[in-house]
Amino acid sequence: MQHLRVTQRPPMAKVQAWRAHHEEKSPPGKRQAELSNQQETPRDIQVQMQLTRLQIEPIIQDERQTKCDEPAEIRQLEGDSHGNGKERCVEEDMLHIKLCNMQDMLIKKQKENEDMCKKLLEMKHQVEEISSLRPQMGDTDLEKHRDLLVSENRRLRQELQHLRSELDNESSQELEAMRQRLLHLEHEEAERKALISTLQHEVQQKAERLAEAELRVRDSIRMKRAACMMRRYETCSVYDVQYVLKTIEVESGAMKAALGQAEDRSLHLQKQLDRQNQVVQDVKKQLQHEQQETSKLHAQVALYATELERAQEQMVEEFRSLQEEKELAVSEAFERAQEEMRAVHQSLDDFSSDFCAEAMNFLETCKALMFFVAPNLSGQCFLLGVRRNLLMLQPALRTLTHDYNVLKRQVRDFPGLVYKVMREAQDEFSRGVKSVEDTNAELLSKYRQELYLRKECHNQLVRLRGNIRVLVRVRPITSDDGTGPGAQNILTFDQDDDGILHITNKGKRQSFELDKVFPPSTTQEEVFDEVSPLITSCLDGYNVCILAYGQTGSGKTYSMEGTASNPGINQRALRLLLSEVSKRSRSWEYHLSVSMAEIYNETLRDLLGSDCHSSLDIKMAPGGAGELYVPGLTQRSVRNMLDINKILDLGRKQRATEHTNLNTHSSRSHALLILSVKGRETSTGVGTTALRSQQAYIPYRNSKLTYLLQEALSRDGKALLLLQVAPVEQNMNESLCSLRFGDRIRSVELGVPTRKTEQLRATGTESSESDSPSSRGARPSSVRKKLPVSVRQRIGPP
Ligand SMILES: Nc1ncnc2c1ncn2[C@@H]1O[C@H](COP(=O)(O)OP(=O)(O)OP(=O)(O)O)[C@@H](O)[C@H]1O
């Protein structure tokens, strides 16, 4: 591709040969000396012109050739870029335009060259003419002409040189740009081809894996069928067959009836559940309505409160102005009264002084007249008048004082009155609010009660159907989650329903309903409290399986193993079982044993054995019951906490050492803790066997693990899935996958869990009876339960 735009250089050999030929005739030293002295002859000029022509011609030819090549290049480019989309078409168009421009330019340049050639020819003619005229012309004229021609020749040569360099420059730039573009396109194409081949490879790998999985499933079905057949044909004698047939005949009616009853009960419970759901929905609606009403009332209360506040402020303002007015009025009245009093006193004083003066005068007069006339009574009359006036003023003063006192009292009592009125209003409001709150609380408690009932019904349904219980534990945000937008929390919880988890995905909220959701604040103890009833039921003879599932770093190990100071389910479960065993020790004898295994890369390893490097196999139990066991898997008896701690430590250490040796990552390995409990009721001789297994991850593609799990998740088992999720945004996809997986698992029906009991006969042979909830009612013991006890010891040495 790159070679397309490489321009052919002028045939320099031809030029050099021609030059050598003429230099022979006119040696370069001589010619140069002539040129430097401006002494070129017409012959020299002719030679120069010819040389120039020879140099130009290849360039022109080259350009012509380039021009001819261009459509081919374009075609080539079109071919290369075919299928690279619009972008490439646009680029091709641009290149095409550029090429057209170049063509135009080349034509122009060619024309210029041709013009120049013509000029040169003319010059040649002129030179010839001059040479023919030379004999007729004088030396001076000739010299003049020669100078002119030489200078013209030099100018033309310079122009030619300039044009040539321009042409070279432009064409080389264009060529470089096109080369770059071509390289880029080639690079892109190579990348695409690599991508396609990677994808093809992946598709092929997936197809191979699918085929492999299909083959495995077919194998397992074939094996199961074969085992069934073997069981039927090898282990059962004619007598057994007859016995079985008879038992089936006898039992089938009762079994059908029991099945019918169970179905009826399930239907009834389903109906009840539907009813409860309906009630819950109604209550929810009512609650919503009440909440709306409450919010309305709250708004009204707030409105009233603001109005009250405003009224209070107004009242206070009015009260203040009234008080000011009152004080003003009182002070005015007081001043007036004082004025009046002063006036009265003044008049009294005046009067008394006048009166005294008068009286003195009068007395003087009287004294003077005493001797002559009888005593005069008019002075006494005047005094009586004044006294009457004073007596008339006194009630007015008293009324004024009384009014003043009343007003003063009113003013003093007014804030208290306002406060009282407001208090009453507030009391009334709070009574209203409280009654609304009480109604709400009542509705809420009813709603919770209904939820609880619904959960109970659901649990009962789960027990009857034998579904797997799915719990979710959300781990807290840790420093490993980093900072930034990826470390944002995306999970929220429902305050009223502990089985709801909301996940906010791109602004949208998705809700998942599970059996229980543990928020990050949940302690190990609280998680264990939820799991413990399941664990104790393995003492009653049920197969129990607890699985922790989740992406790497979501807290599976933390929940199952925990830390030394805060142990997880494994250690707590063993501790609980030990304490239960000691509680029941009066009537029961139990034997607890523990195995620990790890599956890594389809290799099952014993973590408690002396050689933890060797790989173990999973085999069909020889009893023909189609059950599996692991030959050579170490089982260690457990009697106290010391034993438990030793065993767990050993298992952990073996696992860690092996990981260091293999340089593996923990998330690719799957740990199993298998606990076997064998119990015997000392009074009746009834024995129970059960199996509990835990593991850290369920990859369904892992056949070894699936084999072991299919035992634990068998029809007569109780199973619990502990989904572990990380709360941050960067783990959203994995969290969604885990929750969707949990949702699907919740609907998986394992069948009614059955208790495994066996009656030990005095002769040493064993029989068993079903003690499942249904069997305790009407369901008779099944054929499966009549198998010898050794067959039920599934994992561990046969
Ligand atoms: N509930 C929790 N409280 C506090 N820390 C937790 C909790 N759950 C997990 N962690 C912490 O989160 C980190 C990852 O947890 P853990 O190792 O249990 O994840 P994992 O799912 O077992 O990972 P892997 O699959 O890679 O083994 C650990 O540091 C652990 O201490």
The ligand as a Gaussian input file, in Angstrom:
#p B3LYP/6-31G(d) Opt

LIG

0 1
 N      -20.135000      -7.593000      58.353000
 C      -18.890000      -7.131000      58.277000
 N      -18.411000      -6.287000      59.213000
 C      -17.138000      -5.807000      59.145000
 N      -16.262000      -6.129000      58.155000
 C      -16.683000      -6.967000      57.192000
 C      -18.013000      -7.506000      57.194000
 N      -18.131000      -8.291000      56.115000
 C      -16.945000      -8.255000      55.474000
 N      -16.076000      -7.463000      56.121000
 C      -14.689000      -7.175000      55.715000
 O      -14.649000      -7.093000      54.302000
 C      -13.471000      -7.704000      53.790000
 C      -13.812000      -8.817000      52.789000
 O      -14.553000      -9.830000      53.441000
 P      -14.284000     -11.389000      53.202000
 O      -12.854000     -11.725000      53.113000
 O      -15.092000     -12.111000      54.211000
 O      -14.928000     -11.539000      51.752000
 P      -15.104000     -12.886000      50.924000
 O      -16.434000     -12.796000      50.274000
 O      -14.868000     -14.079000      51.764000
 O      -13.972000     -12.716000      49.838000
 P      -13.296000     -13.876000      48.962000
 O      -14.388000     -14.487000      48.130000
 O      -12.294000     -13.126000      48.140000
 O      -12.675000     -14.848000      49.918000
 C      -12.702000      -8.253000      54.980000
 O      -11.747000      -7.310000      55.337000
 C      -13.754000      -8.317000      56.090000
 O      -13.187000      -8.132000      57.366000

